[in-house]
Each structure stands twice: as C-alpha cells, then as structure tokens.
Amino acid sequence: MITIVGDRLTFRFPEVHRFAESGIEFHRTLRIPDDKRTYPLPPRLGRFPLRHLDDFADRLPRESVRRGGVVMPIHQAEALWIKFSDRFGSPYPCAIKVATGKVCAISGEPWQEGLTQDPQNYVVVPGQPWLDGYCVAKGTIRQFVAMPLGDGHTVEEQLTGQGVHGGLQIAVHPMKRDVHESLRLPEPCLVLREELAPYHHEMGLAPGGRMSQEIYEDAFGLDAWDQDHGGRCFVTMANSQQWMAIAGERPPTQPPTVREYAKAGLPWFLHYDRDRKALAGGERLAGLRSVAETVRRGEAMAAREEGTERGKP
C-alpha cells in the first residue's frame, strides 16, 4: 500500500509485519558547484510537494496516466536529495531501489524487476539515511539535478541514447518476517541535516557536482528481503510551466540561489558511519558527464561547426 502523508511517500506492508513500513521524502537543496571539487552534504530547504497523479488525469498524456504514481513540481536545474524516513522509533528494515529514467542510481544498470547483489542495485534502510545522487565511486556521488529530456543532459540519455522515461522510479521490499524476528537489530542512529523554516517535455535527472557520500553494502544479504512483497512508484517531475498546465497554479516553491544560501549562513554537514562498508560505485556511472560538462561540450561542438562553415569557399 502506497500513500502520501505530509508530502512523504509511504510504503506499508501489513501483510508482512505490522511495523513493515518505509517513508521516502524528496528535499530541495542548494546545487553544489560543478568545478571538479568534491563537496560535503548541503542542508535541506524543505520538502518538495507530492500529489497523486490521478488527480490530474484529464490534463496529462495517456502514457503518464497509464503508469500512475505521483507528480512533484521542481524547477529546471534545481537539485534534490532523497531522505529515507519512518514513523517509528525503530524502523523496519527495507531494501529500496532508486532509478532515474529507469537507470539505477546505485549501479548504473538498466531497471529490472527484483533485487540484485552483484552489482547491488538497492540501499538498505535503516542504515542509509539519504541519497543525494548517483554513486560514481566509493564515497562519491554526483548530485541529482533536474533537467528536461531532449538536450542530452540526463543520465538516461547519456547511458541509453534516448530520453523516453524521465522521472524517478522507486521500489521497496521489506525484510522477511522470519529474518526480522531472528535478528536483534540495533536502534537506529538519528542524524539531522539543517532545515529552513499544453504539455512540455518531461523532466529527468542529470549528474551535477561531486559530493562526499557513501552508499553502503547490504550487511544482511539478498535472502533477507521479501521479494514476493513489494511496492513501486513512478515519480513524475514537472517544471514550472508543466506544473501550471497540470495543476492550474504556480509552483509552491522557489529555487534557492547561491546568494540566498550565503545570506542564510547555512552549514554543510558530513555523515560519518565507520562501521559500514561502502559500495565501490557503478562502473556505468563513473564516466557520466555533469550538466556543466555537457553544456561546455555542446558549445565547443557548435563553435567547431561554425568554424567549419566559415572555412567553406
């Protein structure tokens, strides 16, 4: 069962266990510089609103209505990060898959049903508090940045050569009940990040600047997860024009600026957990070009083409 509670996407599995639940939030944040340096985690600036896509079925393309899910307004070139949360003091373990344009953000492999461990295509919650981008190397991710399909920026277009799906894809599998009951699981460690109080081309996610973040290996093993029970959701992302066409109103958020960030004096945060082993990073993701790099490449190609044209007799 999937519901939206306070802009939190909540997956519940009462048929497995009464506490089998996992929550996912999408948070606004500052887009870190794309200058080949590696930055620590930026703070959150509040949740992105979520709405049931079915509520706007009469304003959406047939394909969007068919796949269902939720819709989220996000400004072009705005950054986001994903928080894994729960309602209970001791969360029930879940394996969570995250893909963009049906490309796994952990392994870089095409979306497929179920969980895999070689390469690992999911994160384990509790344990993984958040995900800010694509796992490109051990201890390093490239930030999630919203860009329109069609310009070649998104990971989907870079790795598949096509911009067909866009959006975010989420799948959750709870731990098997008997495995959960046999384990004496530790209480989770709570780590906080600072918080401030007509249809166009669809949006996808592109790789932005480099950030320090470890994506942890699964310490329980593949057999711990109940792959007979699971939930999945497609998150459609809409830029300001799309949101106005869909919802009939202006987006409820404004993108942050570097000046606003500096004026607020918000700190950066590092997340440390030395007891967990980090994944090495997806080989297919390691060679991704960031938004800035694809823009520079396009400008260079255009300049070369212009020079060639000028050189013709």
C-alpha positions in Angstrom: 0.0 0.0 0.0 1.4 3.4 -1.1 0.1 6.7 0.3 1.2 10.3 0.6 1.3 11.6 4.2 2.6 15.2 4.6 4.5 15.1 1.3 6.1 11.8 2.4 5.7 8.8 0.1 4.9 6.0 2.4 5.1 2.3 1.6 3.4 -0.1 4.0 3.4 -3.9 4.1 0.9 -5.0 6.8 0.7 -8.5 5.3 4.4 -9.0 6.2 4.5 -7.2 9.6 2.5 -4.5 11.4 5.6 -2.3 11.5 6.8 -3.0 8.0 6.9 0.5 6.6 9.2 2.8 4.9 8.9 6.5 4.1 10.6 8.5 1.3 10.9 12.3 1.1 12.3 14.4 -1.7 14.0 17.5 -0.4 15.0 20.8 -2.0 18.7 21.8 -1.6 21.4 24.0 -3.0 23.0 22.9 -6.2 26.7 22.5 -5.3 29.4 23.9 -7.6 30.3 21.8 -10.6 34.0 22.5 -10.5 35.6 19.0 -10.2 36.0 19.5 -6.4 34.2 17.2 -4.0 31.9 18.8 -1.5 30.2 17.7 1.7 26.4 17.4 2.0 24.4 20.6 1.6 21.5 21.2 4.0 17.8 20.7 3.2 15.5 23.6 2.3 12.2 21.8 2.8 10.3 19.0 1.1 9.1 19.0 -2.5 5.3 18.8 -2.6 3.8 15.5 -3.8 0.4 15.0 -5.4 -1.4 11.9 -6.7 -1.1 11.9 -10.5 -4.6 10.5 -10.8 -5.9 13.8 -9.5 -4.8 15.5 -12.8 -5.6 12.6 -15.2 -7.6 14.9 -17.5 -4.6 17.2 -18.0 -1.9 14.6 -18.6 -0.7 12.5 -21.6 -2.2 9.0 -21.8 1.1 7.4 -21.1 1.6 9.3 -17.8 -1.9 8.4 -16.6 -1.2 4.7 -17.5 1.9 4.4 -15.4 0.3 6.3 -12.5 2.3 7.3 -9.4 2.8 10.8 -8.1 3.8 14.2 -9.5 6.3 16.6 -8.0 7.0 20.2 -9.0 10.7 21.0 -9.5 12.4 23.9 -11.2 14.8 23.3 -14.1 18.4 22.9 -12.9 17.2 22.6 -9.3 18.9 20.0 -7.1 17.2 17.4 -4.8 18.1 14.7 -2.3 16.1 11.8 -1.1 15.6 11.1 2.6 14.6 7.7 3.9 12.3 8.0 6.9 9.7 6.3 9.1 7.1 6.9 11.7 8.5 4.6 14.3 11.4 4.8 16.7 12.9 1.5 15.4 12.4 1.3 11.7 11.6 -2.0 10.0 14.4 -2.8 7.6 13.6 -2.4 3.9 15.6 -2.6 0.6 14.9 0.4 -1.6 15.7 0.8 -5.3 16.1 4.2 -6.8 16.3 4.8 -10.5 16.1 7.9 -12.8 14.8 7.4 -16.3 14.9 3.7 -15.5 18.6 3.7 -14.9 19.6 2.5 -11.4 21.2 5.4 -9.4 23.3 2.9 -7.4 24.7 0.5 -10.1 24.1 2.4 -13.3 22.4 -0.7 -14.8 19.1 -0.6 -16.6 16.0 -1.0 -14.4 15.0 -4.6 -13.8 12.5 -6.3 -11.5 13.7 -7.5 -8.1 16.9 -7.0 -6.2 20.5 -7.9 -7.3 23.6 -8.0 -5.2 26.3 -8.2 -7.9 26.2 -5.3 -8.6 24.0 -4.2 -5.7 21.0 -2.2 -7.1 19.4 -1.0 -3.8 20.1 0.6 -0.5 19.2 -0.7 3.0 17.1 1.3 5.4 17.8 2.0 8.2 21.4 2.4 7.7 21.3 4.6 4.5 19.9 7.9 5.8 19.7 9.6 2.4 20.8 9.6 -1.2 21.9 12.8 -2.9 22.9 11.5 -6.3 24.5 8.8 -8.5 27.0 6.5 -6.9 30.0 7.2 -9.3 32.8 6.0 -7.0 33.4 4.7 -3.5 32.5 7.6 -1.1 31.5 9.9 -4.0 28.2 10.7 -5.7 27.1 13.2 -8.4 24.3 15.4 -7.3 20.7 14.9 -8.6 19.9 17.9 -10.8 16.6 18.3 -12.7 16.9 18.8 -16.5 14.5 18.4 -19.4 14.6 15.4 -21.6 15.8 16.0 -25.1 19.0 18.0 -24.6 21.3 15.1 -23.7 22.0 16.1 -20.1 20.1 13.3 -18.2 21.7 10.1 -17.2 19.0 8.2 -19.1 20.1 9.9 -22.3 23.8 9.6 -21.7 23.7 5.9 -21.0 20.9 4.7 -23.3 21.0 7.4 -26.0 17.3 8.0 -25.6 15.1 10.2 -23.4 11.9 8.1 -23.0 11.0 7.7 -19.4 12.4 10.6 -17.3 11.2 11.0 -13.7 12.2 8.9 -10.7 11.4 5.2 -10.1 11.2 3.8 -6.5 10.7 0.2 -5.4 10.6 -1.0 -1.8 10.9 -4.6 -0.5 10.5 -5.3 3.3 12.7 -7.7 5.2 11.3 -11.2 5.6 9.3 -11.5 8.8 11.2 -14.6 10.0 14.5 -12.9 9.3 13.4 -9.8 11.2 12.3 -11.9 14.2 15.5 -13.8 14.3 17.7 -10.7 14.4 18.4 -8.4 17.4 18.7 -5.2 15.4 20.4 -2.1 17.0 18.5 1.1 17.5 19.0 3.5 14.5 21.3 6.5 14.8 19.4 9.7 14.1 21.4 12.2 12.1 19.9 15.6 11.2 20.5 18.0 8.4 19.8 21.7 8.9 16.4 22.8 7.7 14.9 26.2 6.7 11.7 27.0 8.1 -0.2 22.3 -23.1 2.3 19.5 -22.1 6.0 20.1 -22.4 8.9 17.7 -22.5 9.2 15.7 -19.3 11.9 16.2 -16.7 14.6 13.8 -15.8 17.7 13.9 -13.6 21.2 14.7 -14.6 24.5 14.4 -12.8 25.7 17.6 -11.1 28.7 18.4 -8.9 30.7 15.8 -6.9 29.7 15.2 -3.3 31.1 13.1 -0.4 28.6 10.3 0.4 28.9 6.6 1.0 26.4 4.1 -0.3 26.6 1.1 2.0 26.8 -2.5 1.2 23.9 -4.8 2.3 25.1 -6.4 5.5 22.1 -8.8 5.7 22.4 -10.5 2.3 20.0 -10.9 -0.6 18.0 -13.7 1.0 16.9 -11.4 3.9 14.5 -9.4 1.6 10.9 -10.4 0.9 10.8 -10.1 -2.9 7.3 -11.6 -3.0 6.0 -8.4 -1.4 7.0 -5.0 -2.6 5.7 -1.7 -3.8 6.8 0.6 -6.6 6.0 4.1 -7.6 6.8 6.4 -10.6 7.5 10.0 -9.6 6.8 12.3 -12.5 8.7 15.6 -12.2 7.2 18.8 -13.6 8.9 22.1 -14.2 7.2 25.4 -13.6 5.4 25.5 -16.9 4.4 21.9 -16.7 3.1 22.3 -13.2 0.9 25.3 -14.2 -0.5 23.2 -17.0 -1.2 20.2 -14.8 -2.3 21.9 -11.5 -3.5 25.2 -12.8 -1.3 27.1 -10.3 2.2 28.4 -9.9 4.7 26.0 -8.2 4.5 26.4 -4.5 8.4 26.6 -4.2 11.1 28.9 -5.5 14.6 27.6 -6.4 17.3 28.7 -4.0 20.1 30.9 -5.1 23.8 30.9 -4.0 23.3 34.4 -2.6 20.3 33.3 -0.5 22.3 30.3 0.7 25.3 32.5 1.8 22.9 35.1 3.4 21.3 32.4 5.4 24.6 31.2 6.7 23.6 27.6 6.5 26.3 25.0 7.4 27.4 21.9 5.5 27.2 18.5 7.1 29.2 15.3 6.8 27.7 12.0 7.7 30.1 9.5 9.3 29.5 5.8 9.8 32.7 3.9 10.0 31.0 0.6 10.9 29.5 0.2 7.4 31.3 -0.8 4.2 30.7 1.5 1.2 30.0 0.3 -2.3 32.7 0.9 -4.9 30.3 2.8 -7.3 28.7 1.9 -10.6 31.1 1.4 -13.5 28.5 2.7 -15.9 28.0 5.8 -13.8 31.7 6.7 -13.4 32.0 8.2 -16.9 28.9 10.4 -16.7 29.3 14.0 -17.8 27.9 16.6 -15.5 25.4 19.2 -16.6 28.2 21.8 -16.9 30.4 19.4 -18.9 27.6 18.6 -21.4 26.9 22.3 -21.8 30.6 23.1 -22.4 30.8 20.1 -24.9 27.8 21.4 -26.8 29.2 24.9 -27.0 32.5 23.5 -28.2 30.9 21.4 -30.9 28.8 24.4 -32.1 31.9 26.5 -32.3 33.7 23.9 -34.3 30.8 23.5 -36.7 30.6 27.3 -37.1 34.3 27.4 -37.8 33.9 24.7 -40.4 31.1 26.6 -42.1 33.1 29.8 -42.2 36.1 27.9 -43.8 34.0 26.8 -46.8 34.6 28.7 -50.0 
